[in-house]
């Protein structure tokens, strides 16, 4: 708000306060009664004992006494005043009367102090009231002015934010190269304008949640060192029609004053969804906001030096006009990181964490396929929290394993007790998955298997692909389905009974089989795509699934899916029958340990027994001291090996060395 607007807003309140002061002033004048006496009248009142109080003040010029006071029959708002000769006789008459009748007498020696006292007493309350009214009215005025800011842009400028550069963005090598043109243009636009090149006005970052789209946009602004406005798509849309469009106009108006600059719109699908979908008409608030955004990006007005970066994980629902050249004419796909990128991301998030020497980020990256950058950050944070909870000085693989399970399946429900029969059944179910993962070349490898319940699962096998690839063969998909069916087959072979534990396995297997038939053309129906996802803007996913076939073909699709799953089920049955001893061996090991890692499974397959746990007797003196230190045991530093073993086996027993120290 400029100075003219401020002055214009204050004037009415100043006038109002002046009127109020005048009213108070005249009110006091008309309600206060002051009687004027001459000296003779005053002397008579004084002689007749009618005076209640007197105040004597010498005049400023020193010529007379100004006498004010009240008579006994006066009301509260009534008084008298007179001027008396400035002489000793005047004071003598008044003092004699006071000694005789004992009325209240006040004498003011300094006339100027009395003058200012009268001014303060009479006008100070009026001034205080005026100030209070001014403050109250000013607050109301500022509140009223804020209501006019309803259509102002909510885009925030990151002046106080920490600058992020590409050094803080791990992985995303190709994405950073794609965006380096924008940085070069913002730093040196004349180089592009010289050859007539037009830099993209808008860049759309598309990818799953947590892959680093927002971080990448901030890094572009940090590298270019230009103003960076950021706003969410939902900040434009309000209940009142026209507010969103007004905010778009104001956002671009602010950006023009700071050009060259960047505007980042997060979750742009909140405002950029397709128009004409049947919900809302031409006056729909969201559509008006989108229309204004389209006009500002590439309309009649020029927005030179303003580059817009937007992020979404639902590019399929965006309006086509938003994606045409001249607007968001460049799309950068930010995919989930591969194993190399995951290792780089882990190294960034591990900078401020103390990792045990046995923890290698390369192995951790291989064990976390499908994790986004946000998932990996959460994984290390959960591991750090667990290490603190366990009073450890460094994060070990034990905490990382537990943190991985927590991220994928939630915390372990150790208080939930299995019956012996149920525990045995879950062990054979998970053993079936493990054996098929070992015997099938293209099936997912079991990285870890446990029968400790988590979330809604009674147990689970963490299965990862042997290699991360962009494409998959028909054989690989079939063996994945076979591996998923191993739990149900193992239940049926070993107990002659089936349970509900394979519910999630069937869901995954059926999804793969249906995609093979309807999308990948991997069935007897031929290389034809019969279904594809065409998700509507407002309708649910299943309602708007495109089906380009008749009811007869639908029946054939069901038959093909049933055929694929049935053949995989038979193959799983054959393999598990041939390896029944191995299934029993792994199931018994699960009953004993409850959790097996990949290394333990491989040792078990090779040696037909689990690796022997290292006992305290097998450990060296230094290893025993390190273990005692991890457990925060006192008095271990001066103990010998036998004393340390005794202390570790029973920390509450007092050792001889401790007694000597005491």
C-alpha positions as CSV (number, residue, x, y, z in Angstrom):
1,X,0.0,0.0,0.0
2,X,1.5,3.4,-1.0
3,X,1.6,6.6,1.0
4,X,-1.3,8.2,-0.7
5,X,-3.6,5.3,0.1
6,X,-2.5,5.4,3.7
7,X,-3.2,9.1,4.0
8,X,-6.5,8.7,2.3
9,X,-7.5,5.9,4.7
10,X,-6.5,7.9,7.9
11,X,-8.3,11.2,7.1
12,X,-11.8,10.0,7.9
13,X,-10.7,8.8,11.3
14,X,-8.8,12.0,12.1
15,X,-12.0,14.0,11.3
16,X,-14.1,11.6,13.5
17,X,-11.7,12.0,16.5
18,X,-11.8,15.9,16.1
19,X,-15.6,15.8,16.2
20,X,-15.6,13.7,19.3
21,X,-13.1,16.0,21.0
22,X,-15.3,19.0,20.2
23,X,-18.4,17.3,21.6
24,X,-16.6,16.5,24.8
25,X,-15.3,20.0,25.1
26,X,-18.7,21.7,24.6
27,X,-20.3,19.1,26.8
28,X,-17.9,20.2,29.6
29,X,-18.6,23.9,28.9
30,X,-22.3,23.6,29.1
31,X,-22.4,21.4,32.1
32,X,-19.9,23.2,34.4
33,X,-21.4,26.3,36.2
34,X,-18.9,29.0,37.4
35,X,-20.2,32.0,39.4
36,X,-18.2,35.2,39.3
37,X,-18.0,37.2,42.5
38,X,-16.6,40.6,43.4
39,X,-14.5,41.1,46.5
40,X,-17.5,42.4,48.6
41,X,-19.6,39.4,47.7
42,X,-16.8,37.0,48.5
43,X,-16.1,38.8,51.9
44,X,-19.8,38.5,52.9
45,X,-19.8,34.7,52.1
46,X,-16.6,34.4,54.0
47,X,-18.0,36.2,57.1
48,X,-21.2,34.1,57.0
49,X,-19.3,30.8,57.1
50,X,-20.7,29.8,53.7
51,X,-17.3,28.9,52.1
52,X,-16.4,25.2,51.8
53,X,-13.0,25.4,50.1
54,X,-10.7,28.1,48.5
55,X,-7.7,28.0,46.2
56,X,-5.5,31.1,45.9
57,X,-3.2,31.5,42.9
58,X,-1.1,34.6,42.2
59,X,-1.6,35.8,38.6
60,X,1.3,35.3,36.1
61,X,1.8,39.1,35.8
62,X,1.7,39.4,39.6
63,X,-1.1,42.0,39.8
64,X,-3.9,40.2,41.6
65,X,-4.9,36.9,43.3
66,X,-7.0,34.4,41.3
67,X,-9.3,32.9,43.9
68,X,-11.5,29.9,43.1
69,X,-13.6,27.7,45.4
70,X,-16.9,26.2,46.4
71,X,-19.7,27.2,48.7
72,X,-21.3,24.7,51.1
73,X,-24.6,24.7,49.2
74,X,-22.9,24.2,45.7
75,X,-23.3,21.1,43.6
76,X,-20.4,19.1,42.4
77,X,-20.2,20.9,39.0
78,X,-20.6,24.4,40.5
79,X,-17.9,26.7,41.7
80,X,-17.0,30.4,42.0
81,X,-14.1,32.6,41.0
82,X,-12.9,36.2,41.6
83,X,-9.9,38.4,41.4
84,X,-8.7,40.0,44.7
85,X,-6.1,42.7,45.3
86,X,-2.5,41.3,45.7
87,X,-1.9,42.6,49.2
88,X,-1.1,41.4,52.7
89,X,-4.5,42.5,53.9
90,X,-6.3,40.2,51.5
91,X,-4.3,37.2,52.8
92,X,-4.9,38.3,56.4
93,X,-8.7,38.4,56.0
94,X,-8.7,34.9,54.4
95,X,-6.4,33.4,57.0
96,X,-8.4,34.8,59.9
97,X,-11.6,33.4,58.4
98,X,-9.9,30.0,57.9
99,X,-8.7,30.0,61.5
100,X,-12.3,30.8,62.7
101,X,-14.3,28.5,60.4
102,X,-11.7,25.9,59.4
103,X,-12.5,25.5,55.7
104,X,-10.1,23.9,53.1
105,X,-7.5,26.4,52.0
106,X,-5.0,25.8,49.2
107,X,-2.3,28.3,48.2
108,X,-0.3,27.9,44.9
109,X,3.0,29.7,45.1
110,X,4.0,29.2,41.4
111,X,1.2,30.4,39.0
112,X,2.8,28.7,36.0
113,X,2.7,25.2,37.6
114,X,-1.0,25.8,38.4
115,X,-1.6,26.7,34.8
116,X,-0.1,23.6,33.4
117,X,-1.8,21.5,36.1
118,X,-5.1,22.8,34.9
119,X,-4.3,22.1,31.3
120,X,-3.2,18.5,32.1
121,X,-6.2,17.8,34.3
122,X,-8.6,19.1,31.8
123,X,-7.1,17.9,28.5
124,X,-5.1,14.8,29.4
125,X,-8.2,12.5,29.6
126,X,-9.4,13.8,26.3
127,X,-6.0,13.1,24.7
128,X,-5.9,9.6,26.1
129,X,-9.4,8.8,24.9
130,X,-8.5,10.2,21.5
131,X,-5.3,8.0,21.2
132,X,-7.3,4.9,22.3
133,X,-10.0,5.5,19.6
134,X,-7.3,6.2,17.0
135,X,-5.5,2.8,17.7
136,X,-8.8,0.9,17.6
137,X,-9.9,2.5,14.4
138,X,-6.5,2.1,12.9
139,X,-6.6,-1.7,13.6
140,X,-10.0,-1.9,12.1
141,X,-8.8,-0.1,9.1
142,X,-5.8,-2.4,8.7
143,X,-8.2,-5.4,9.0
144,X,-10.4,-3.9,6.3
145,X,-7.5,-3.4,4.1
146,X,-6.4,-7.0,4.5
147,X,-9.7,-8.2,3.3
148,X,-8.8,-6.5,0.0
149,X,-5.7,-8.7,-0.2
150,X,-7.9,-11.7,-0.7
151,X,-7.0,-11.8,-4.4
152,X,-3.3,-11.2,-3.8
153,X,-0.8,-14.0,-4.8
154,X,0.3,-16.4,-2.1
155,X,3.5,-17.1,-3.9
156,X,6.5,-16.8,-1.5
157,X,9.9,-15.5,-2.3
158,X,12.7,-17.7,-0.9
159,X,15.0,-14.8,0.2
160,X,15.6,-16.4,3.6
161,X,15.8,-20.0,2.5
162,X,19.1,-21.9,2.3
163,X,20.4,-22.0,-1.3
164,X,20.3,-25.5,-2.7
165,X,22.6,-26.4,-5.6
166,X,23.1,-29.5,-7.7
167,X,25.7,-30.8,-5.2
168,X,22.8,-31.4,-2.8
169,X,20.8,-33.3,-5.5
170,X,22.2,-36.8,-5.6
171,X,21.5,-38.9,-8.7
172,X,19.3,-37.4,-11.4
173,X,22.2,-36.9,-13.7
174,X,20.3,-36.7,-17.0
175,X,17.6,-34.5,-15.3
176,X,20.2,-32.0,-14.1
177,X,21.7,-31.9,-17.6
178,X,18.3,-31.2,-19.1
179,X,17.7,-28.3,-16.7
180,X,21.2,-26.8,-17.1
181,X,19.9,-24.9,-20.2
182,X,17.5,-23.0,-18.0
183,X,20.3,-22.0,-15.7
184,X,22.5,-20.9,-18.6
185,X,19.6,-18.8,-20.0
186,X,18.9,-17.1,-16.6
187,X,22.6,-16.2,-16.2
188,X,23.3,-15.1,-19.8
189,X,20.0,-14.6,-21.8
190,X,21.8,-12.6,-24.6
191,X,23.7,-15.7,-25.8
192,X,20.4,-17.4,-26.7
193,X,18.7,-14.2,-28.0
194,X,21.6,-13.6,-30.4
195,X,20.8,-16.7,-32.4
196,X,17.1,-16.3,-32.1
197,X,16.7,-19.3,-29.7
198,X,13.6,-19.4,-27.5
199,X,14.1,-20.9,-24.1
200,X,11.1,-23.0,-22.9
201,X,8.7,-20.9,-20.9
202,X,7.6,-23.8,-18.7
203,X,9.2,-27.1,-17.6
204,X,7.0,-29.8,-16.2
205,X,8.7,-32.3,-13.8
206,X,6.8,-35.6,-13.8
207,X,7.5,-38.5,-11.5
208,X,6.4,-40.6,-8.5
209,X,6.2,-38.9,-5.1
210,X,9.4,-38.5,-3.2
211,X,11.8,-38.6,-6.2
212,X,13.1,-35.1,-5.7
213,X,11.1,-32.8,-8.1
214,X,10.8,-30.0,-5.6
215,X,14.4,-30.3,-4.6
216,X,15.4,-30.2,-8.2
217,X,13.5,-26.9,-8.8
218,X,15.1,-25.3,-5.8
219,X,18.5,-26.4,-7.1
220,X,17.9,-24.7,-10.5
221,X,17.1,-21.4,-8.7
222,X,20.1,-21.8,-6.4
223,X,22.5,-22.5,-9.4
224,X,21.1,-19.6,-11.4
225,X,21.1,-17.3,-8.3
226,X,17.8,-15.6,-9.3
227,X,14.6,-14.9,-7.3
228,X,12.6,-18.1,-6.7
229,X,8.8,-17.9,-6.1
230,X,7.2,-21.1,-4.9
231,X,3.5,-21.8,-4.5
232,X,1.2,-24.9,-4.4
233,X,-1.5,-25.4,-7.0
234,X,-4.2,-25.6,-4.2
235,X,-3.2,-22.0,-3.1
236,X,-4.9,-20.6,-6.3
237,X,-8.3,-22.3,-5.8
238,X,-10.8,-20.7,-3.4
239,X,-14.5,-20.9,-2.8
240,X,-15.2,-17.5,-4.4
241,X,-15.1,-17.3,-8.2
242,X,-12.4,-15.1,-9.6
243,X,-10.0,-15.2,-6.7
244,X,-7.8,-17.8,-8.3
245,X,-7.5,-15.9,-11.5
246,X,-6.7,-12.7,-9.5
247,X,-3.9,-14.5,-7.7
248,X,-2.4,-15.7,-10.9
249,X,-2.4,-12.2,-12.3
250,X,-0.8,-10.9,-9.2
251,X,1.8,-13.6,-9.1
252,X,3.0,-12.8,-12.6
253,X,2.9,-9.0,-11.9
254,X,5.3,-9.6,-9.0
255,X,7.5,-11.9,-11.0
256,X,7.8,-9.2,-13.8
257,X,9.3,-6.8,-11.3
258,X,12.0,-9.3,-10.4
259,X,12.7,-10.8,-13.8
260,X,14.6,-12.9,-14.6
261,X,13.2,-15.2,-12.0
262,X,11.7,-18.7,-11.5
263,X,8.2,-19.6,-10.4
264,X,7.7,-23.1,-9.0
265,X,4.2,-24.5,-8.8
266,X,4.0,-27.7,-6.8
267,X,1.2,-30.2,-7.5
268,X,-0.1,-28.3,-10.5
269,X,-2.7,-31.0,-11.2
270,X,-4.8,-29.3,-8.4
271,X,-5.5,-26.4,-10.8
272,X,-4.5,-27.7,-14.2
273,X,-6.9,-30.6,-14.7
274,X,-8.7,-31.1,-18.0
275,X,-11.6,-28.8,-18.7
276,X,-15.0,-29.9,-20.0
277,X,-15.2,-33.0,-17.8
278,X,-18.8,-32.5,-16.9
279,X,-18.2,-31.2,-13.4
280,X,-18.8,-27.4,-13.2
281,X,-19.4,-25.1,-16.1
282,X,-17.6,-22.3,-17.8
283,X,-17.8,-20.3,-14.6
284,X,-16.2,-22.9,-12.5
285,X,-13.5,-21.3,-10.3
286,X,-10.8,-23.9,-11.1
287,X,-11.4,-23.5,-14.8
288,X,-11.2,-19.7,-14.6
289,X,-7.9,-20.0,-12.7
290,X,-6.5,-22.4,-15.4
291,X,-7.7,-20.1,-18.2
292,X,-5.8,-17.2,-16.6
293,X,-2.7,-19.3,-16.1
294,X,-2.8,-20.3,-19.8
295,X,-3.2,-16.6,-20.8
296,X,-0.3,-15.4,-18.6
297,X,2.1,-18.1,-19.9
298,X,1.5,-17.6,-23.6
299,X,-1.1,-14.9,-24.3
300,X,-1.0,-11.4,-25.7
301,X,1.2,-10.2,-22.9
302,X,4.9,-10.9,-22.8
303,X,6.5,-12.4,-19.8
304,X,10.2,-12.2,-20.8
305,X,12.6,-13.6,-18.3
306,X,10.0,-15.6,-16.3
307,X,10.5,-19.4,-16.3
308,X,7.8,-21.6,-14.7
309,X,8.7,-25.0,-13.3
310,X,5.8,-27.2,-12.2
311,X,5.7,-30.6,-10.6
312,X,3.1,-33.4,-10.6
313,X,2.8,-37.1,-10.4
314,X,-0.5,-37.1,-12.4
315,X,0.5,-35.7,-15.8
316,X,-2.2,-37.8,-17.5
317,X,-4.9,-35.6,-16.0
318,X,-3.5,-32.2,-17.1
319,X,-5.3,-30.1,-19.7
320,X,-3.7,-30.5,-23.2
321,X,-3.6,-26.7,-23.6
322,X,-1.2,-26.6,-20.6
323,X,1.2,-28.9,-22.4
324,X,1.4,-27.3,-25.8
325,X,4.5,-25.5,-27.1
326,X,4.8,-22.1,-25.6
327,X,3.6,-23.2,-22.2
328,X,4.9,-26.3,-20.5
329,X,6.6,-27.4,-23.7
330,X,9.3,-29.5,-22.0
331,X,8.7,-32.4,-19.8
332,X,11.4,-33.9,-17.6
333,X,10.6,-37.3,-16.1
334,X,12.1,-37.9,-12.7
335,X,12.1,-41.6,-12.2
336,X,12.8,-43.8,-9.2
337,X,16.6,-44.0,-8.7
338,X,18.6,-47.0,-9.9
339,X,21.2,-48.7,-7.7
340,X,23.9,-46.2,-8.5
341,X,21.7,-43.2,-7.8
342,X,20.4,-44.8,-4.6
343,X,24.0,-45.1,-3.4
344,X,24.6,-41.4,-4.1
345,X,21.4,-40.5,-2.3
346,X,22.3,-42.6,0.7
347,X,25.7,-40.9,0.8
348,X,24.1,-37.5,1.0
349,X,21.7,-38.4,3.8
350,X,24.5,-40.3,5.7
351,X,26.7,-37.2,6.0
352,X,25.5,-36.3,9.5
353,X,25.1,-39.9,10.7
354,X,27.6,-42.2,12.4
355,X,27.6,-45.6,10.6
356,X,29.2,-48.8,11.8
357,X,32.2,-50.0,9.8
358,X,30.1,-53.1,8.7
359,X,27.5,-50.9,7.0
360,X,28.3,-50.3,3.3
361,X,26.0,-48.0,1.3
362,X,26.6,-50.1,-1.8
363,X,25.0,-53.2,-0.3
364,X,22.2,-51.1,1.2
365,X,21.5,-49.6,-2.3
366,X,21.2,-53.1,-3.8
367,X,18.8,-54.1,-1.1
368,X,16.4,-51.2,-1.7
369,X,15.0,-51.4,-5.2
370,X,12.0,-49.3,-5.8
371,X,12.8,-46.9,-3.0
372,X,12.5,-43.2,-3.7
373,X,14.9,-40.5,-2.4
374,X,12.4,-39.7,0.4
375,X,12.1,-43.4,1.3
376,X,15.9,-43.7,1.6
377,X,16.1,-40.6,3.8
378,X,13.3,-42.0,6.0
379,X,15.1,-45.4,6.1
380,X,18.4,-43.9,7.5
381,X,16.4,-41.6,9.9
382,X,14.5,-44.6,11.3
383,X,17.8,-46.5,11.7
384,X,19.3,-43.6,13.6
385,X,16.2,-43.4,15.9
386,X,16.5,-47.1,16.6
387,X,20.2,-46.8,17.4
388,X,19.5,-44.0,19.9
389,X,16.7,-46.1,21.4
390,X,19.2,-49.0,21.9
391,X,21.9,-46.7,23.4
392,X,24.4,-47.5,20.6
393,X,27.2,-45.2,19.5
394,X,26.8,-46.0,15.7
395,X,24.1,-47.3,13.3
396,X,24.7,-51.0,12.6
397,X,23.1,-53.3,10.1
398,X,20.7,-54.6,12.8
399,X,19.1,-51.1,12.9
400,X,19.1,-50.8,9.1
401,X,17.4,-54.2,8.7
402,X,14.7,-53.3,11.2
403,X,14.3,-49.8,9.7
404,X,13.8,-51.4,6.2
405,X,11.1,-53.6,7.6
406,X,9.4,-50.7,9.3
407,X,9.4,-48.6,6.1
408,X,8.0,-51.5,4.1
409,X,5.6,-53.2,6.5
410,X,5.4,-51.2,9.7
411,X,6.7,-52.1,13.2
412,X,6.9,-55.7,14.3
413,X,4.0,-57.0,16.5
414,X,6.1,-59.0,18.9
415,X,3.3,-59.0,21.5
416,X,1.1,-61.0,19.0
417,X,1.4,-64.7,19.9
418,X,1.0,-67.5,17.4
419,X,-0.4,-70.9,18.2
420,X,2.2,-73.6,17.6
421,X,0.2,-74.9,14.6
422,X,-0.1,-71.4,13.1
423,X,3.5,-70.6,13.5
424,X,4.5,-73.8,11.8
425,X,2.1,-73.2,8.9
426,X,3.5,-69.6,8.4
427,X,7.1,-71.0,8.5
428,X,6.3,-73.5,5.7
429,X,4.4,-70.8,3.7
430,X,7.5,-68.5,3.7
431,X,9.8,-71.5,3.1
432,X,7.9,-72.2,-0.1
433,X,8.7,-68.6,-1.4
434,X,12.4,-69.0,-0.4
435,X,12.9,-72.4,-2.2
436,X,11.3,-71.1,-5.5
437,X,13.4,-68.0,-5.3
438,X,16.5,-70.3,-5.1
439,X,15.5,-72.8,-7.8
440,X,14.1,-70.4,-10.5
441,X,16.7,-68.5,-12.4
442,X,14.5,-65.4,-13.2
443,X,12.4,-65.3,-10.0
444,X,12.9,-62.6,-7.4
445,X,15.6,-63.4,-4.8
446,X,14.6,-63.6,-1.2
447,X,16.7,-61.0,0.6
448,X,15.1,-61.7,4.0
449,X,12.3,-63.9,5.4
450,X,10.6,-63.6,8.7
451,X,7.6,-65.1,10.5
452,X,7.3,-62.1,12.9
453,X,4.0,-60.5,12.1
454,X,4.0,-56.9,10.8
455,X,1.0,-54.8,9.8
456,X,-1.7,-57.2,8.4
457,X,0.9,-59.9,7.4
458,X,1.6,-62.9,9.6
459,X,5.1,-63.1,8.0
460,X,6.7,-61.9,4.9
461,X,9.6,-62.6,2.5
462,X,11.4,-59.5,1.2
463,X,12.0,-60.4,-2.5
464,X,14.2,-58.2,-4.8
465,X,15.1,-58.8,-8.5
466,X,18.4,-60.2,-9.3
467,X,19.1,-57.4,-11.7
468,X,17.3,-54.1,-12.2
469,X,16.2,-53.9,-15.9
470,X,13.9,-51.7,-17.9
471,X,12.2,-54.6,-19.7
472,X,11.2,-58.1,-18.7
473,X,10.8,-61.2,-20.7
474,X,7.9,-63.5,-20.7
475,X,9.9,-66.2,-18.9
476,X,10.8,-63.7,-16.1
477,X,7.2,-62.7,-15.6
478,X,6.1,-66.4,-15.5
479,X,8.7,-67.2,-12.9
480,X,7.7,-64.2,-10.8
481,X,4.2,-65.6,-10.8
482,X,5.5,-69.0,-9.9
483,X,7.5,-67.6,-7.0
484,X,4.4,-65.7,-5.7
485,X,2.4,-69.0,-5.6
486,X,5.0,-70.9,-3.6
487,X,3.4,-70.1,-0.3
488,X,0.0,-71.5,-1.1
489,X,1.6,-74.6,-2.8
490,X,3.8,-75.2,0.3
491,X,0.7,-75.1,2.6
492,X,-1.2,-77.5,0.5
493,X,1.7,-80.0,0.2
494,X,2.7,-80.0,3.8
495,X,-0.6,-79.6,5.6
496,X,-3.2,-80.7,3.1
497,X,-5.0,-77.5,3.9
498,X,-5.0,-73.9,2.5
499,X,-5.3,-70.6,4.4
500,X,-6.0,-66.9,3.7
501,X,-2.3,-66.1,4.0
502,X,-1.7,-66.1,0.2
503,X,-4.2,-63.3,-0.4
504,X,-1.6,-60.6,-1.3
505,X,0.4,-63.2,-3.3
506,X,-2.6,-63.9,-5.5
507,X,-3.3,-60.2,-6.0
508,X,0.2,-59.6,-7.4
509,X,0.2,-62.8,-9.5
510,X,-3.2,-62.0,-11.1
511,X,-2.2,-58.5,-11.8
512,X,1.0,-59.7,-13.7
513,X,-1.0,-62.3,-15.6
514,X,-3.7,-59.9,-16.7
515,X,-1.1,-57.4,-17.9
516,X,0.6,-60.2,-19.9
517,X,-2.7,-61.0,-21.6
518,X,-4.3,-57.5,-22.1
519,X,-1.3,-55.2,-22.3
520,X,1.9,-57.0,-23.3
521,X,0.5,-59.4,-25.8
522,X,2.1,-62.5,-24.2
523,X,-0.7,-65.0,-24.6
524,X,-2.4,-67.1,-27.3
525,X,-4.7,-64.1,-28.1
526,X,-1.8,-62.6,-29.9
527,X,0.2,-59.4,-29.9
528,X,-2.8,-57.2,-29.3
529,X,-3.3,-54.6,-26.6
530,X,-6.8,-55.1,-25.3
531,X,-6.8,-52.8,-22.2
532,X,-4.9,-49.7,-21.2
533,X,-5.2,-47.3,-18.3
534,X,-7.1,-44.2,-19.3
535,X,-7.8,-42.7,-15.9
536,X,-10.5,-40.0,-15.8
537,X,-10.1,-36.7,-14.1
538,X,-13.0,-37.2,-11.7
539,X,-14.1,-40.8,-12.2
540,X,-12.4,-43.7,-10.4
541,X,-9.6,-45.7,-12.0
542,X,-11.7,-48.8,-12.7
543,X,-14.7,-46.9,-14.1
544,X,-12.6,-45.4,-16.9
545,X,-10.5,-48.4,-18.0
546,X,-10.6,-48.6,-21.7
547,X,-11.9,-52.0,-23.0
548,X,-11.6,-52.5,-26.8
549,X,-13.1,-56.0,-27.0
550,X,-16.4,-57.9,-26.9
551,X,-17.8,-60.1,-24.2
552,X,-16.5,-63.2,-26.1
553,X,-13.0,-61.8,-26.0
554,X,-13.5,-60.9,-22.3
555,X,-14.2,-64.6,-21.6
556,X,-11.1,-65.6,-23.6
557,X,-9.0,-63.1,-21.5
558,X,-10.3,-64.7,-18.3
559,X,-9.4,-68.2,-19.7
560,X,-5.9,-67.1,-20.6
561,X,-5.3,-65.6,-17.2
562,X,-6.5,-68.7,-15.5
563,X,-4.3,-70.8,-17.8
564,X,-1.2,-68.8,-17.0
565,X,-1.7,-68.9,-13.3
566,X,-2.7,-72.6,-13.4
567,X,0.5,-73.6,-15.3
568,X,2.6,-71.6,-12.9
569,X,0.9,-73.3,-10.0
570,X,1.7,-76.7,-11.4
571,X,5.3,-75.7,-11.9
572,X,5.6,-74.5,-8.3
573,X,4.0,-77.8,-7.1
574,X,6.6,-79.8,-9.1
575,X,9.6,-77.8,-7.8
576,X,8.5,-77.9,-4.1
577,X,7.8,-81.7,-4.3
578,X,11.3,-82.3,-5.6
579,X,12.8,-80.1,-2.9
580,X,10.6,-81.1,0.0
581,X,13.6,-81.7,2.3
582,X,14.9,-78.2,1.6
583,X,11.5,-76.7,2.4
584,X,11.4,-78.5,5.7
585,X,15.0,-77.5,6.5
586,X,14.2,-73.8,5.9
587,X,10.9,-74.0,7.8
588,X,12.6,-75.6,10.8
589,X,15.2,-72.8,10.7
590,X,12.5,-70.2,10.7
591,X,10.8,-71.8,13.7
592,X,14.1,-71.6,15.5
593,X,15.3,-68.2,14.5
594,X,12.1,-66.5,13.3
595,X,14.1,-64.4,10.8
596,X,16.7,-65.4,8.2
597,X,18.9,-63.2,6.0
598,X,20.1,-64.0,2.5
599,X,23.5,-65.0,3.8
600,X,22.0,-67.4,6.4
601,X,19.8,-69.0,3.8
602,X,22.7,-69.6,1.5
603,X,24.8,-71.1,4.3
604,X,21.8,-73.3,5.3
605,X,21.4,-74.6,1.7
606,X,25.1,-75.4,1.4
607,X,25.8,-76.9,4.9
608,X,22.3,-78.2,5.8
609,X,22.5,-76.3,9.1
610,X,22.5,-72.8,10.3
611,X,25.8,-71.0,11.0
612,X,26.9,-71.4,14.6
613,X,26.5,-68.3,16.7
614,X,29.7,-66.9,18.1
615,X,29.8,-67.6,21.8
616,X,31.5,-65.4,24.4
617,X,34.2,-68.0,24.8
618,X,35.2,-67.8,21.1
619,X,35.7,-64.0,21.3
620,X,38.9,-62.2,22.0
621,X,39.5,-60.0,25.0
622,X,39.2,-56.8,22.9
623,X,36.0,-58.1,21.3
624,X,34.6,-58.8,24.8
625,X,35.5,-55.3,26.0
626,X,33.8,-53.8,22.9
627,X,30.7,-55.8,23.5
628,X,30.6,-54.7,27.2
629,X,31.1,-51.1,26.1
630,X,28.1,-51.4,23.6
631,X,25.9,-52.7,26.5
632,X,27.0,-49.8,28.7
633,X,28.3,-52.1,31.5
634,X,30.4,-50.6,34.3
635,X,33.7,-51.9,35.6
636,X,34.7,-53.9,32.5
637,X,37.9,-52.0,31.6
638,X,40.1,-53.8,34.3
639,X,38.6,-57.3,34.0
640,X,40.3,-60.3,32.4
641,X,38.6,-62.6,29.9
642,X,36.9,-64.8,32.5
643,X,35.6,-61.8,34.4
644,X,34.2,-60.2,31.2
645,X,32.4,-63.4,30.3
646,X,30.9,-63.6,33.8
647,X,29.9,-59.9,33.6
648,X,28.3,-60.3,30.2
649,X,26.4,-63.4,31.1
650,X,25.1,-61.8,34.3
651,X,25.6,-58.0,34.4
652,X,24.0,-57.8,37.9
653,X,26.7,-60.0,39.5
654,X,29.5,-58.0,41.2
655,X,33.0,-59.1,40.1
656,X,36.1,-59.3,42.2
657,X,37.8,-56.4,40.3
658,X,34.8,-54.2,41.0
659,X,35.1,-55.0,44.7
660,X,38.7,-54.0,44.7
661,X,38.0,-50.8,42.9
662,X,35.3,-49.9,45.5
